[in-house]
């Protein structure tokens, strides 16, 4: 299987919606994904798409195939649930679904420690893949591994396209497989959270409060900042796990926090923004009729299950759902997070 060497010197920090260029990584990912389309459970078909009227620019996409054909989720009871060899995991998937492996430039990854990119056989958008850190170590879907988080952010930094997004659903946060993985996909729509203004909380941690789903936010503007920011996010994820708080993480190109205070009316993106939401868990809860509020929905990208829900959905209803699952966890944790970084 082919390898792609990850090198920090190849990171791209400045991109532009009006002037997109392909990188070596983006070309490899796109070509490999197209070659694997025969393994999909369905042909990607976004039936309808619209921006909901209102101030947040929520993007609704009707994708009924994903709602029907997606793999049945594993039963989850804890944010820190151990990996089970008896349940489905990505080593049991058809290994032909693997697109290529990622190898760091400072050393060869041994077979049991290999990072893989695999197609998602139930795609929600173009180039929807699974990023699998240390695939054959069979790690649970718990983001305690700093190297895994670094890899997730790096996958966006390596891509010359402003369209690539990545994210992580915790156990209890709509993760359907208890095996360490990120989602990554392309979305050809500028989104509100790429440029929205955020407030400083403490240290490198900022907060998103002018939005229905309040979040803790970080940015990476240079390769020197990456490891420091990864360490700070890791501290916060540890706090969530200690308290058994479900969470979702989203990684997107964005406008740096300092520049967004001056103006959001620009096509340029000069950083990577990382949003981390604490949320009410989905342990044993009934799925919503409209959409499952996971990583992309919290970001404002709504994958709608039925035509009826698509036609009737309003910004007010989306805001109600996002607020209901994030307000209490965020409010109860905010002071603890401030104290965490104050130390």
C-alpha positions as CSV (number, residue, x, y, z in Angstrom):
1,X,0.0,0.0,0.0
2,X,1.3,3.5,-0.9
3,X,2.7,5.8,1.7
4,X,2.4,9.6,1.9
5,X,5.2,11.3,3.9
6,X,3.9,14.0,6.2
7,X,6.4,16.9,6.5
8,X,5.8,20.1,8.5
9,X,7.5,22.1,5.7
10,X,4.6,21.2,3.5
11,X,2.0,22.8,5.7
12,X,0.0,25.6,4.1
13,X,-1.4,28.3,6.3
14,X,-2.7,30.9,3.9
15,X,-5.4,30.0,1.4
16,X,-8.1,31.9,-0.4
17,X,-11.6,30.9,-1.5
18,X,-11.1,32.9,-4.7
19,X,-7.8,31.4,-5.6
20,X,-7.6,27.7,-4.7
21,X,-4.5,25.7,-5.6
22,X,-3.9,21.9,-5.3
23,X,-1.2,20.6,-3.1
24,X,0.6,17.2,-3.5
25,X,-1.6,15.9,-0.6
26,X,-4.9,17.2,-2.0
27,X,-4.2,15.6,-5.4
28,X,-3.3,12.3,-3.8
29,X,-6.4,12.3,-1.6
30,X,-8.8,13.2,-4.4
31,X,-7.4,10.8,-6.9
32,X,-7.3,7.9,-4.4
33,X,-10.9,8.6,-3.3
34,X,-12.2,8.6,-6.8
35,X,-10.5,5.2,-7.5
36,X,-12.3,3.7,-4.5
37,X,-15.8,4.7,-5.4
38,X,-16.8,1.2,-6.3
39,X,-16.7,0.2,-2.6
40,X,-19.3,2.8,-1.6
41,X,-22.7,1.6,-0.3
42,X,-24.3,4.2,-2.5
43,X,-23.4,6.8,-5.2
44,X,-23.1,10.1,-3.4
45,X,-26.2,12.1,-4.3
46,X,-27.0,15.3,-2.4
47,X,-30.6,15.7,-3.6
48,X,-31.1,19.3,-2.5
49,X,-29.1,22.0,-0.8
50,X,-30.0,25.4,0.6
51,X,-28.8,28.0,3.1
52,X,-31.4,28.5,5.8
53,X,-32.7,32.0,6.1
54,X,-31.2,33.8,9.1
55,X,-28.0,35.1,10.6
56,X,-26.0,31.9,11.0
57,X,-25.9,30.7,7.4
58,X,-26.7,27.1,8.3
59,X,-26.3,24.8,5.2
60,X,-28.9,22.1,4.9
61,X,-28.2,19.2,2.5
62,X,-30.7,16.4,1.8
63,X,-28.8,13.0,1.8
64,X,-31.4,10.3,2.4
65,X,-29.0,7.5,1.3
66,X,-26.7,8.1,4.3
67,X,-29.6,8.0,6.7
68,X,-30.8,4.6,5.3
69,X,-27.5,2.9,4.5
70,X,-25.1,4.1,7.2
71,X,-23.5,1.3,9.4
72,X,-25.6,0.5,12.5
73,X,-23.9,2.3,15.5
74,X,-22.2,0.4,18.3
75,X,-23.9,0.5,21.7
76,X,-22.0,3.1,23.8
77,X,-22.4,3.6,27.5
78,X,-19.3,5.7,28.4
79,X,-17.1,8.4,26.9
80,X,-14.1,6.2,28.0
81,X,-15.5,2.8,26.9
82,X,-12.7,0.3,26.2
83,X,-12.0,-1.0,22.7
84,X,-13.8,-4.4,22.1
85,X,-12.2,-6.8,19.7
86,X,-15.6,-8.5,19.3
87,X,-17.3,-5.4,17.9
88,X,-16.9,-4.0,14.4
89,X,-13.6,-2.1,14.0
90,X,-11.7,-0.8,10.9
91,X,-9.3,-3.7,10.8
92,X,-12.4,-5.8,9.9
93,X,-13.4,-3.5,7.0
94,X,-12.4,-4.4,3.5
95,X,-8.7,-3.4,3.4
96,X,-9.1,-2.4,-0.2
97,X,-11.0,0.6,1.2
98,X,-7.7,2.0,2.4
99,X,-6.5,4.8,0.2
100,X,-2.9,5.2,1.5
101,X,-0.9,5.3,4.7
102,X,0.6,8.5,6.3
103,X,4.2,8.4,7.5
104,X,5.9,11.2,9.4
105,X,9.1,12.5,7.8
106,X,11.1,11.9,11.0
107,X,10.8,8.1,10.9
108,X,9.0,5.1,9.4
109,X,5.8,4.0,11.1
110,X,6.0,0.3,11.9
111,X,3.1,-1.8,10.7
112,X,1.2,-1.9,14.1
113,X,1.6,1.9,14.3
114,X,0.5,2.9,10.8
115,X,-1.8,5.9,10.1
116,X,-4.3,5.2,7.3
117,X,-6.7,7.1,5.2
118,X,-9.7,5.0,4.3
119,X,-12.8,5.9,2.3
120,X,-16.1,6.3,4.2
121,X,-18.3,3.9,2.4
122,X,-21.4,6.0,3.4
123,X,-20.2,9.5,2.2
124,X,-21.9,12.7,3.3
125,X,-19.9,14.9,0.9
126,X,-17.1,14.8,-1.7
127,X,-13.9,13.1,-0.6
128,X,-15.4,11.9,2.7
129,X,-12.7,9.8,4.3
130,X,-11.7,8.3,7.6
131,X,-8.4,9.2,9.1
132,X,-7.2,6.3,11.2
133,X,-4.3,7.0,13.6
134,X,-2.3,3.9,14.5
135,X,-4.9,1.8,12.8
136,X,-3.6,-1.7,13.9
137,X,-3.1,-0.7,17.5
138,X,-6.9,-0.9,17.9
139,X,-7.3,2.2,20.1
140,X,-10.7,3.2,21.4
141,X,-12.5,6.3,20.1
142,X,-11.0,8.4,22.9
143,X,-8.9,11.4,22.0
144,X,-6.1,10.9,24.6
145,X,-3.4,10.6,21.9
146,X,-1.8,13.9,21.2
147,X,-0.2,12.5,18.0
148,X,-3.6,11.6,16.7
149,X,-4.9,15.1,17.2
150,X,-1.8,16.5,15.6
151,X,-2.4,14.2,12.6
152,X,-6.0,15.4,12.3
153,X,-5.0,19.1,12.2
154,X,-2.1,18.3,9.9
155,X,-4.4,16.7,7.4
156,X,-6.1,20.1,6.9
157,X,-2.8,22.0,6.8
158,X,-1.4,19.7,4.1
159,X,-4.3,20.4,1.8
160,X,-4.1,23.4,-0.5
161,X,-7.9,23.4,-0.8
162,X,-9.8,25.7,1.6
163,X,-12.7,23.2,1.3
164,X,-11.3,20.4,3.4
165,X,-12.7,20.0,6.9
166,X,-12.0,17.4,9.6
167,X,-13.5,16.4,12.9
168,X,-13.9,13.9,15.7
169,X,-17.1,12.6,17.4
170,X,-16.5,11.2,20.9
171,X,-18.2,8.2,22.3
172,X,-21.6,9.5,23.3
173,X,-21.2,12.3,20.7
174,X,-22.5,10.2,17.8
175,X,-19.4,8.2,17.2
176,X,-20.7,5.0,15.6
177,X,-17.5,2.9,15.8
178,X,-15.4,2.6,19.0
179,X,-12.1,2.6,17.1
180,X,-10.0,5.8,16.9
181,X,-10.8,7.8,13.8
182,X,-11.4,11.3,12.4
183,X,-13.8,12.2,9.6
184,X,-12.5,14.4,6.8
185,X,-14.4,15.7,3.8
186,X,-14.7,18.6,1.4
187,X,-17.4,21.3,1.7
188,X,-17.6,23.9,-1.1
189,X,-19.3,26.6,1.0
190,X,-17.8,29.4,3.1
191,X,-19.3,29.0,6.6
192,X,-20.1,31.4,9.4
193,X,-17.6,29.7,11.8
194,X,-14.7,30.3,9.5
195,X,-14.8,34.1,10.3
196,X,-17.1,34.6,13.4
197,X,-15.6,36.6,16.2
198,X,-14.6,34.8,19.4
199,X,-13.7,36.0,22.9
200,X,-10.5,35.3,24.8
201,X,-11.0,33.0,27.8
202,X,-7.5,32.1,29.1
203,X,-4.1,31.3,27.5
204,X,-4.7,29.9,24.0
205,X,-8.3,29.1,24.7
206,X,-11.1,31.3,23.3
207,X,-14.8,30.9,23.5
208,X,-17.6,31.0,20.9
209,X,-20.7,32.6,22.6
210,X,-22.4,34.5,19.7
211,X,-23.8,31.2,18.3
212,X,-26.4,28.7,19.5
213,X,-23.8,26.0,20.1
214,X,-21.3,27.6,22.5
215,X,-17.8,26.2,22.2
216,X,-14.1,26.4,23.2
217,X,-12.0,27.5,20.3
218,X,-8.3,27.4,19.3
219,X,-6.3,28.5,16.3
220,X,-3.1,27.5,14.6
221,X,-1.3,30.1,12.5
222,X,2.2,28.6,12.2
223,X,3.9,25.3,12.5
224,X,5.6,26.5,15.7
225,X,2.1,26.9,17.3
226,X,0.9,23.5,16.3
227,X,2.4,21.3,19.1
228,X,1.5,24.0,21.8
229,X,-2.1,24.2,20.7
230,X,-2.4,20.4,20.5
231,X,-1.1,20.2,24.1
232,X,-3.7,22.7,25.2
233,X,-6.6,21.0,23.4
234,X,-5.4,17.7,24.9
235,X,-5.6,19.1,28.4
236,X,-9.2,20.1,27.8
237,X,-10.2,16.8,26.2
238,X,-8.7,15.1,29.3
239,X,-11.0,17.2,31.5
240,X,-14.0,16.2,29.5
241,X,-13.1,12.5,29.7
242,X,-12.5,12.7,33.5
243,X,-16.0,14.1,33.9
244,X,-17.5,11.7,31.3
245,X,-18.6,14.6,29.1
246,X,-19.3,13.8,25.5
247,X,-17.8,16.1,22.9
248,X,-17.3,17.0,19.3
249,X,-14.3,18.6,17.6
250,X,-14.2,20.3,14.2
251,X,-11.2,21.5,12.2
252,X,-11.6,24.1,9.5
253,X,-9.7,26.8,7.6
254,X,-10.5,30.2,9.1
255,X,-9.7,33.8,9.6
256,X,-7.4,34.4,12.5
257,X,-9.1,35.6,15.7
258,X,-7.3,39.0,15.6
259,X,-8.3,39.7,12.0
260,X,-12.0,38.6,12.5
261,X,-12.3,41.4,15.0
262,X,-11.5,43.9,12.2
263,X,-13.5,42.4,9.4
264,X,-15.0,39.1,8.4
265,X,-15.7,40.2,4.8
266,X,-12.8,38.5,3.1
267,X,-12.1,35.4,1.1
268,X,-8.7,34.8,2.7
269,X,-8.1,32.2,5.4
270,X,-4.9,32.5,7.4
271,X,-5.2,29.9,10.1
272,X,-6.8,26.6,11.1
273,X,-9.6,26.9,13.7
274,X,-10.4,24.1,16.0
275,X,-13.8,24.1,17.7
276,X,-14.5,21.8,20.7
277,X,-18.0,21.4,22.0
278,X,-19.1,19.8,25.3
279,X,-22.5,18.3,24.7
280,X,-25.2,16.2,26.3
281,X,-24.5,12.5,25.6
282,X,-26.4,10.3,23.2
283,X,-26.2,7.2,25.4
284,X,-29.4,5.4,24.7
285,X,-31.1,8.5,23.4
286,X,-33.5,8.6,20.5
287,X,-32.2,10.0,17.3
288,X,-33.8,13.3,16.1
289,X,-36.0,13.2,13.1
290,X,-34.3,16.1,11.2
291,X,-30.5,15.3,11.7
292,X,-28.1,13.9,14.2
293,X,-26.2,16.8,15.8
294,X,-22.6,15.6,15.5
295,X,-19.4,17.3,14.4
296,X,-20.5,18.8,11.1
297,X,-24.0,19.8,12.3
298,X,-22.5,21.8,15.2
299,X,-20.4,23.6,12.7
300,X,-23.5,24.5,10.7
301,X,-23.4,21.8,8.0
302,X,-26.7,19.9,8.4
303,X,-27.0,16.4,6.8
304,X,-30.8,16.0,6.6
305,X,-32.5,12.6,6.7
306,X,-35.8,13.1,4.9
307,X,-37.4,15.3,2.3
308,X,-40.1,16.4,4.8
309,X,-37.6,17.5,7.4
310,X,-35.6,19.3,4.7
311,X,-38.6,21.3,3.5
312,X,-39.8,22.2,7.0
313,X,-36.4,23.0,8.7
314,X,-35.9,26.6,9.9
315,X,-32.9,28.4,11.5
316,X,-34.9,28.7,14.7
317,X,-35.4,24.9,14.9
318,X,-31.7,24.2,14.3
319,X,-30.7,26.8,16.8
320,X,-33.0,25.2,19.4
321,X,-31.4,21.8,18.8
322,X,-27.8,23.0,19.0
323,X,-28.5,25.1,22.1
324,X,-30.3,22.3,23.9
325,X,-27.4,19.9,23.6
326,X,-24.5,22.3,24.4
327,X,-25.7,25.1,26.7
328,X,-25.7,23.2,30.0
329,X,-22.4,21.3,29.5
330,X,-20.7,24.5,28.3
331,X,-22.0,26.6,31.2
332,X,-21.1,24.1,33.8
333,X,-17.5,23.7,32.5
334,X,-16.6,27.2,31.6
335,X,-15.0,28.2,34.9
336,X,-13.2,24.9,35.2
337,X,-11.7,25.4,31.8
338,X,-10.6,28.9,32.7
339,X,-9.0,27.6,35.8
340,X,-7.3,24.8,33.9
341,X,-5.5,27.3,31.6
342,X,-4.9,29.8,34.4
343,X,-2.6,27.1,36.0
